Amino acid sequence: MDEIGEHELKISLMLPQPNMISIPLRFIAAGTCLAFLAGCATTPQTAGRLQYGPAANILREARSSQVPVEKRAADYLQVAAMTAPLLGTGTQETPPRDTYNAACAELTTLLRNSGGGQLWNHPLTLTGNNQAYHLRLQPASNAVWAPSYFASFQLAGSIKANRVKTPNQVEGVGGELVGVRSPTPLDPFTPPQGAITAPVTATLDIHGKDATLALRRPAKQATAVVERKVRPLAANYSAPLLYYKPAGNEMIMGLMGALMGGKYLSKTGLYFVQPYDPNRIPVIFVHGLISTPQMWLNVINDLQQDPVLRERYQFWIFAYPTGLPVLYTSLRLREALAQVQKLYPNHKDYVLVSHSMGGLLSQLQVTTMTRTDWEKTMGEPARNLFAHLKPDDLVSKAVTFKANPRIKRVVFICTPHRGAPMAVSTIGEIGVRLISLPANLVSAITSEVPAETLKSMNGGRLPNSVTNLQPKSPYIQVLNKLPMQTTYHSIIGNRGKPGPLADSSDGVVPYWSSHEAKAQSEVIVPGPHGSCELPQTIAELDRILRLHLGISSSSKPATTVAQASP
């Protein structure tokens, strides 16, 4: 290996970011980080869209904050009444359709968000320009949201789409909205932003002076009867994801979470980025070392381009500070899944998608590990460990557990099943020394594990994520002798350097560590460790998720190295 390549390889251990930023730039950002260790949208929906001329003056008045809210609402209804007969099929962008869509979306936000929602969710008689309309909201059904479900709405067009590579929008009829749910108290598994969001498409049916406003669920049903004709619904699936703005720079936040886990421990948990749906299969995304859940933004956005996947799956994320011991974080994920089982026992079985060290967390969810397994592999040190542990001790729960039978499939992306050699390099040693563990975790480990046992099993030092990535880490030695009790797939990055596949690497994890002979499929993608957003990776995830549904896919594995029965 040339000198520069070796330098980049070592640096990438500490900064295995799932994006395509160059390794040297990441190192600069890490150094900079270490130095620092001491209202409602008003943008019109029709911006950039065509506008129906005869309704322009009325629409302008409807958008004026100087006009009383009820008069503005009546204006929006009049605009919809003027344009609804001109919708046509709804598939083509036309001035009447775009103006109708704007009126539907802006009327919804006006009524729900104004005056504390005093005009929301009860019949109204609205008068403007000598026209009186009787408005009601359509009750909930399988394809229509309950009017009371969301606390507010935001125009989808007002949310910048610059954080996704390919905005996911569907042309059609209806106003594109982001429904924001933030009840008091919050729903379980609500993200730290304090809300759960979903795509909403608002439509108006106007028969004479009677108007019905429907809050449609486009992911559930892509078409609807609007103005007596079945039409495709407009939808924006990117905007609800983009509502979750990152708390700061993703790279810096990931690094801080790794080095100062105690400050972020309270954020550890499972989060729903969509409202819970008992009829959809949960896909849980688990990020890796020095990363954050934001890494999955484009992956989820791209998967939702497939109408079959967005109809049949719901997407959740597991967040955690990545410097903590892998077995401890795995326990936290196991506890979160147990909480889901308690609160939502009717949920469908899971699919896990994991990157890098997150794959080890996932592997530990589908493996049973017992005291006997430890003693067979580690001998006397393991016997000494368990001689001092009680069943309810934190360490005991972290090192012995049963496979979760509700996890039916796992996808591993660039996962170091047998560790990463760089964890024992100089840069790995620096990482070990820089990571600070929470005081309560340190106290639990030192009070439950005798010093001599810790010395014999972990070199006398407290475990953290980097020591846990060392190939000779005790739990890795035990784990790799145990079968995974579910179906699983591997996606492995290859930087394309000359040589046989067996000697290849993604720049962080060598092939011999990420390869699993019993994987149902193994696909090699042409990229580095952060290969989650590659088109080949998305295509393979799409194929696997369709396979899980028993539906064929147009994409096939680019390279199938291992093949086993489902």
C-alpha positions in Angstrom: 0.0 0.0 0.0 1.3 3.5 -0.9 2.0 6.0 1.9 -0.9 8.2 1.1 -3.3 5.3 0.9 -2.2 4.0 4.3 -2.6 7.5 5.8 -6.1 7.8 4.5 -7.0 4.3 5.7 -5.9 5.0 9.2 -7.7 8.3 9.4 -10.9 6.7 8.2 -11.1 4.5 11.3 -12.0 7.5 13.4 -14.2 9.1 10.8 -16.2 6.4 9.0 -18.8 8.9 7.8 -21.5 7.5 5.5 -21.1 10.3 3.0 -18.7 10.9 0.2 -16.6 13.7 1.9 -12.9 13.0 1.4 -11.0 11.5 4.3 -8.5 14.4 4.6 -11.4 16.9 4.9 -13.0 14.8 7.6 -9.8 14.7 9.5 -9.6 18.5 9.4 -13.2 18.7 10.6 -12.3 16.3 13.5 -9.4 18.4 14.5 -11.5 21.5 14.5 -14.1 19.8 16.6 -11.5 18.6 19.1 -10.3 22.2 19.5 -13.7 23.2 20.5 -14.2 20.5 23.1 -13.0 23.0 25.9 -43.5 30.2 12.9 -45.8 29.4 10.1 -44.8 29.4 6.5 -46.1 32.3 4.3 -44.6 31.3 0.9 -47.4 30.8 -1.6 -47.8 27.3 -2.8 -48.0 28.6 -6.4 -44.5 30.1 -6.3 -42.9 29.0 -9.6 -46.2 27.4 -10.7 -48.8 28.5 -13.2 -51.7 30.6 -12.1 -55.3 30.8 -13.4 -55.8 34.4 -14.5 -59.5 34.9 -13.7 -58.9 33.8 -10.1 -55.8 35.9 -9.6 -57.4 38.9 -7.8 -59.4 36.7 -5.5 -56.3 34.6 -4.7 -54.3 37.7 -4.0 -57.0 38.9 -1.5 -57.1 35.4 0.1 -53.3 35.7 0.8 -53.5 39.1 2.4 -53.0 39.2 6.1 -55.0 42.5 6.2 -58.2 40.6 5.3 -60.2 38.8 8.0 -59.5 35.1 8.2 -63.0 34.0 7.5 -63.2 36.3 4.4 -59.9 34.8 3.2 -61.2 31.3 3.7 -64.2 32.2 1.6 -61.9 33.5 -1.1 -60.0 30.3 -1.2 -63.2 28.3 -1.6 -64.3 30.6 -4.4 -60.9 30.1 -6.2 -61.3 26.3 -5.8 -64.9 26.5 -7.1 -63.7 28.4 -10.2 -60.9 26.0 -11.0 -62.3 22.6 -10.0 -64.3 22.2 -13.2 -61.1 22.7 -15.2 -58.9 20.1 -13.5 -59.0 17.7 -16.4 -57.2 14.4 -15.7 -55.1 16.2 -13.1 -51.9 14.7 -14.5 -50.8 17.7 -16.4 -49.5 21.0 -15.0 -52.1 23.6 -16.0 -53.0 27.0 -14.5 -56.4 25.8 -13.2 -54.9 22.7 -11.6 -52.0 24.5 -9.9 -54.3 27.3 -8.7 -56.8 24.8 -7.3 -53.9 22.9 -5.5 -52.7 26.2 -4.0 -56.2 27.1 -2.7 -56.6 23.7 -1.1 -53.3 23.8 0.7 -53.4 27.4 1.8 -57.0 27.1 3.0 -56.0 24.1 5.2 -53.1 25.9 6.8 -55.1 29.1 7.3 -57.9 27.3 9.1 -55.7 25.0 11.2 -53.0 27.4 12.1 -54.9 30.7 12.7 -56.3 31.8 16.0 -55.3 28.7 17.8 -57.4 26.6 15.4 -60.7 28.1 16.5 -62.1 27.6 13.0 -60.9 24.1 12.6 -62.8 20.8 12.7 -66.4 22.0 12.8 -68.9 23.1 10.2 -68.4 26.7 8.9 -70.4 29.1 6.9 -68.0 31.4 5.1 -69.1 34.5 3.1 -67.0 36.6 0.7 -67.7 38.5 -2.5 -71.4 37.8 -2.2 -70.7 34.1 -2.2 -71.6 31.9 0.9 -70.1 28.4 1.3 -70.9 25.7 3.8 -67.6 23.9 4.7 -67.1 20.7 6.5 -64.1 18.3 7.0 -64.3 14.8 5.7 -64.1 12.2 8.6 -61.2 9.8 8.9 -61.0 6.6 6.8 -58.3 4.3 5.7 -57.1 6.8 3.1 -58.1 10.1 4.9 -56.4 11.5 8.0 -58.7 12.5 11.0 -59.1 16.3 11.1 -57.9 16.3 14.7 -54.8 14.2 14.1 -52.3 16.9 13.3 -51.6 20.0 15.4 -50.6 22.1 12.4 -49.8 22.0 8.8 -46.9 23.4 6.8 -46.9 24.0 3.0 -44.6 21.4 1.5 -43.3 23.9 -1.0 -42.0 26.1 1.8 -39.5 23.5 3.0 -36.2 23.6 1.2 -35.3 20.4 -0.6 -31.6 21.1 -0.7 -30.7 18.3 1.7 -32.0 15.5 -0.6 -30.4 14.5 -3.8 -33.6 13.7 -5.6 -36.8 15.5 -4.3 -39.6 13.0 -4.2 -42.7 14.7 -5.5 -45.7 13.3 -7.5 -47.7 15.5 -9.9 -51.5 15.4 -9.4 -54.5 17.1 -7.8 -54.5 18.5 -4.3 -52.5 20.8 -2.0 -49.2 19.3 -0.8 -48.8 19.6 2.9 -46.7 18.4 5.8 -48.9 17.3 8.7 -47.2 18.0 12.0 -48.4 15.9 15.0 -47.3 17.1 18.4 -49.9 16.2 21.1 -49.5 16.7 24.8 -48.1 14.4 26.1 -46.1 13.4 23.0 -46.6 10.1 21.4 -44.1 7.4 22.3 -41.0 7.4 20.1 -41.5 11.0 19.0 -38.2 12.4 17.6 -36.3 15.1 19.6 -37.7 17.8 17.4 -41.0 17.2 19.3 -43.2 16.1 16.3 -44.0 13.3 14.0 -44.7 14.3 10.4 -46.5 12.8 7.4 -47.4 13.8 3.8 -50.9 15.1 3.5 -52.8 16.1 0.3 -55.7 18.5 0.8 -58.6 18.3 -1.7 -61.8 20.3 -1.9 -65.1 18.9 -3.4 -67.5 21.7 -4.1 -71.1 20.9 -4.9 -73.1 24.2 -5.3 -72.4 26.0 -2.0 -71.4 22.9 -0.1 -67.7 22.2 0.2 -65.9 19.2 1.7 -62.2 19.5 2.7 -60.4 16.1 2.8 -56.9 15.4 4.3 -55.8 12.6 2.1 -53.0 10.0 2.8 -51.3 9.7 -0.6 -49.0 7.0 0.5 -52.0 4.8 1.3 -54.0 5.7 -1.8 -52.4 7.4 -4.8 -55.7 8.3 -6.4 -59.0 9.7 -5.1 -62.4 10.8 -6.4 -62.1 14.5 -6.6 -65.0 16.5 -8.1 -66.7 13.2 -9.2 -63.7 11.8 -11.1 -60.9 9.6 -10.1 -57.7 11.6 -10.3 -54.1 11.1 -9.2 -53.2 12.9 -6.0 -50.3 15.4 -5.8 -47.8 14.5 -3.0 -44.5 15.6 -1.6 -42.8 12.8 0.2 -39.5 14.6 0.8 -40.9 17.5 2.7 -42.0 15.5 5.8 -38.4 14.1 6.1 -36.8 17.5 5.6 -39.0 18.9 8.5 -36.5 17.2 10.8 -33.7 19.8 10.7 -30.4 18.6 12.1 -29.4 20.1 15.4 -26.0 21.1 13.9 -23.4 19.9 11.4 -23.8 16.2 11.0 -20.1 15.4 11.0 -19.4 17.5 14.2 -22.5 16.1 15.9 -21.4 12.5 15.1 -17.9 13.2 16.4 -19.2 14.9 19.6 -21.5 11.9 20.2 -18.7 9.5 19.9 -16.2 11.4 22.2 -18.7 12.8 24.8 -21.4 10.1 24.9 -22.7 11.2 28.3 -23.9 14.5 26.9 -26.0 12.7 24.4 -27.1 9.6 26.3 -30.6 11.0 26.9 -31.1 11.1 23.1 -30.5 7.3 22.8 -33.6 5.6 21.5 -35.9 4.5 18.7 -37.7 7.2 16.8 -40.6 7.2 14.4 -40.2 9.5 11.5 -43.7 8.7 10.4 -46.9 8.1 12.3 -47.2 4.5 13.6 -49.2 2.3 11.3 -50.0 -1.3 12.4 -50.6 -2.2 8.8 -47.1 -1.3 7.6 -43.8 -3.2 8.2 -41.3 -1.3 10.3 -37.9 -0.8 8.7 -35.4 0.3 11.4 -32.2 2.1 10.4 -29.2 1.8 12.6 -26.2 4.1 12.0 -22.5 3.5 12.7 -19.5 5.0 14.4 -19.2 8.8 14.4 -22.5 9.2 12.6 -26.0 10.3 13.3 -29.5 9.3 12.1 -29.3 12.1 9.5 -27.2 9.8 7.4 -30.4 7.9 6.5 -32.2 11.0 5.1 -31.4 10.3 1.4 -31.7 6.6 1.8 -35.3 6.8 3.1 -36.1 9.5 0.6 -34.8 7.3 -2.3 -36.6 4.2 -1.1 -39.9 6.1 -0.9 -39.6 6.8 -4.6 -40.9 3.3 -5.0 -44.7 3.5 -4.5 -44.8 -0.1 -3.4 -42.3 0.5 -0.6 -43.9 3.7 0.7 -47.3 2.0 0.8 -46.1 -1.2 2.6 -43.3 0.0 4.9 -42.9 2.6 7.7 -39.4 3.9 8.5 -37.9 4.2 12.0 -34.4 5.1 13.2 -32.3 4.2 16.2 -30.1 7.0 17.5 -27.2 6.6 20.0 -23.9 8.2 20.9 -21.4 6.0 19.2 -18.5 6.0 21.6 -20.2 3.7 24.1 -19.6 -0.1 24.3 -21.3 -2.0 21.6 -22.9 -4.5 24.0 -24.4 -1.6 26.1 -25.8 0.1 23.0 -27.2 -3.2 21.8 -29.0 -3.5 25.1 -30.5 -0.1 24.7 -31.8 -1.1 21.2 -33.2 -4.4 22.7 -35.0 -2.4 25.4 -36.4 0.0 22.8 -37.8 -2.9 20.8 -39.3 -4.4 24.0 -41.0 -1.1 24.6 -42.5 -1.2 21.1 -43.8 -4.7 21.8 -45.4 -3.4 25.0 -47.1 -0.3 23.6 -47.9 -1.6 20.1 -48.2 -5.4 20.3 -50.0 -5.5 17.0 -47.0 -4.2 15.0 -45.7 -6.2 12.1 -42.3 -7.9 12.2 -39.2 -5.8 11.6 -36.6 -5.4 9.0 -33.3 -3.9 10.1 -31.0 -1.9 7.8 -27.7 -1.1 9.4 -24.4 0.5 8.5 -20.9 -0.2 9.8 -20.8 -0.6 13.6 -24.6 -0.4 13.5 -24.5 -3.8 11.8 -23.0 -5.3 15.0 -25.9 -3.8 17.0 -28.3 -5.5 14.6 -26.4 -8.8 14.6 -26.7 -8.8 18.4 -30.5 -8.5 18.1 -30.8 -11.7 16.1 -28.3 -13.8 18.1 -28.7 -15.7 21.4 -25.7 -15.4 23.7 -25.5 -17.3 26.9 -23.1 -17.7 29.8 -22.1 -21.1 28.3 -21.1 -19.4 25.0 -18.8 -17.0 26.8 -17.2 -19.7 28.9 -16.6 -22.0 25.9 -14.8 -19.2 24.1 -13.1 -17.1 26.8 -12.6 -19.8 29.5 -11.5 -18.8 33.0 -11.9 -15.0 32.6 -15.6 -15.6 31.6 -16.2 -17.9 34.5 -14.7 -15.3 36.9 -17.0 -12.6 35.3 -20.2 -14.5 35.7 -19.3 -15.6 39.2 -19.6 -12.0 40.3 -22.6 -11.0 38.2 -26.3 -11.0 39.3 -29.1 -11.5 36.7 -30.3 -8.0 37.1 -26.8 -6.4 36.8 -26.4 -4.0 33.8 -23.4 -6.0 32.6 -25.2 -9.3 32.9 -28.1 -8.0 30.7 -25.7 -6.6 28.2 -23.7 -9.8 27.7 -26.4 -12.5 27.8 -29.6 -12.3 25.8 -32.0 -14.0 23.4 -32.5 -13.4 19.7 -35.6 -11.3 18.9 -38.0 -13.5 16.9 -39.8 -10.4 15.6 -36.8 -9.4 13.4 -37.4 -11.3 10.2 -34.6 -9.8 8.0 -31.4 -7.8 8.4 -29.4 -5.9 5.8 -25.7 -5.3 6.7 -24.0 -2.4 4.9 -20.2 -2.4 5.3 -20.4 -4.2 8.6 -17.2 -5.3 10.5 -18.5 -8.6 11.7 -15.0 -9.7 12.6 -13.7 -6.3 13.6 -11.6 -3.6 12.0 -7.8 -4.0 12.1 -7.4 -0.2 12.3 -8.9 -0.3 15.8 -5.6 -1.6 17.0 -3.6 1.0 15.0 -2.1 4.2 16.3 -5.1 6.2 15.3 -7.3 3.6 17.0 -5.4 4.0 20.2 -5.9 7.8 20.0 -9.7 7.2 19.6 -9.7 4.9 22.6 -8.1 7.6 24.7 -10.3 10.4 23.5 -13.6 8.7 24.2 -15.3 9.7 27.5 -17.8 7.3 28.9 -20.8 8.4 31.0 -20.1 8.4 34.8 -23.0 6.1 35.6 -21.9 3.6 33.0 -18.3 3.6 34.3 -19.7 3.1 37.9 -21.8 0.2 36.8 -19.0 -1.6 35.0 -16.4 -1.1 37.7 -18.8 -2.1 40.5 -20.0 -5.3 38.7 -16.8 -6.5 36.9 -13.7 -7.3 39.1 -10.5 -5.4 38.1 -8.7 -8.7 37.4 -11.4 -9.9 35.1 -11.4 -6.6 33.2 -7.7 -6.9 32.8 -7.8 -10.4 31.5 -10.6 -9.7 29.0 -10.1 -6.1 28.0 -6.5 -5.3 28.8 -7.4 -3.6 32.1 -9.2 -0.8 30.4 -12.9 0.1 30.2 -14.5 -1.0 26.9 -15.7 1.5 24.4 -16.8 1.4 20.7 -13.2 1.5 19.4 -11.9 -1.3 21.6 -15.1 -3.2 20.7 -14.0 -3.0 17.0 -10.7 -4.7 17.6 -10.7 -8.2 16.0 -9.8 -9.9 19.3 -12.5 -8.1 21.3 -14.0 -10.8 23.5 -17.6 -10.3 22.4 -16.6 -10.4 18.7 -14.9 -13.8 19.4 -18.0 -15.1 21.0 -20.4 -13.6 18.5 -18.8 -15.1 15.5 -19.3 -18.6 16.8 -23.0 -18.1 17.1 -25.6 -18.3 14.3 -27.8 -15.4 13.3 -31.4 -16.6 13.8 -33.0 -14.7 10.8 -32.5 -14.1 7.1 -29.8 -11.6 6.3 -28.1 -9.9 3.4 -24.7 -8.2 2.9 -23.9 -5.0 0.9 -20.1 -4.5 0.8 -18.1 -1.5 -0.5 -15.1 -2.0 -2.7 -12.9 1.0 -3.5 -11.7 -0.8 -6.6 -8.0 -1.2 -5.9 -6.2 -3.9 -7.8 -6.3 -7.4 -6.4 -8.7 -10.3 -5.6 -12.0 -9.7 -3.9 -10.9 -11.5 -0.8 -8.2 -8.9 -0.3 -10.4 -5.9 -1.0 -11.6 -3.3 1.4 -14.1 -0.4 1.6 -11.3 1.7 3.1 -12.3 1.0 6.7 -13.6 -2.6 6.8 -11.7 -5.4 4.9 -13.8 -7.9 2.9 -12.8 -10.7 5.2 -14.5 -8.9 8.0 -17.7 -7.9 6.2 -18.2 -11.2 4.3 -20.8 -13.6 5.8 -20.9 -17.0 4.0 -24.4 -17.7 5.0 -25.9 -14.4 3.9 -28.9 -14.9 1.5 -27.2 -12.5 -0.9 -24.0 -10.5 -1.0 -23.6 -7.5 -3.3 -20.4 -5.6 -3.9 -20.9 -1.9 -4.6 -18.2 0.3 -6.1 -17.6 2.7 -3.3 -15.9 3.4 0.0 -17.2 2.8 3.5 -19.9 5.4 3.2 -21.7 3.7 0.4 -25.2 3.9 1.8 -26.4 6.4 -0.8 -24.9 4.9 -3.9 -27.5 4.1 -6.6 -26.4 0.4 -6.5 -27.0 0.3 -2.7 -30.5 1.8 -3.1 -31.3 -0.6 -5.9 -30.3 -3.5 -3.7 -32.2 -2.3 -0.7 -35.3 -1.8 -3.0 -34.8 -5.4 -4.3 -34.5 -6.8 -0.8 -37.5 -5.0 0.6 -39.6 -6.1 -2.4 -38.3 -9.7 -1.9 -39.5 -9.4 1.7 -43.0 -8.7 0.4 -42.8 -11.5 -2.0 -42.8 -9.1 -5.0 -40.3 -9.3 -7.8 -38.0 -6.4 -8.6 -36.6 -5.1 -11.9 -33.1 -4.8 -10.2 -30.9 -7.8 -9.5 -27.9 -8.2 -7.3 -24.9 -6.8 -9.2 -22.6 -9.5 -7.6 -24.0 -12.4 -5.8 -21.2 -14.1 -3.9 -23.2 -16.1 -1.4 -26.6 -17.6 -1.8 -28.6 -19.4 0.8 -32.3 -20.3 1.3 -34.6 -17.5 2.6 
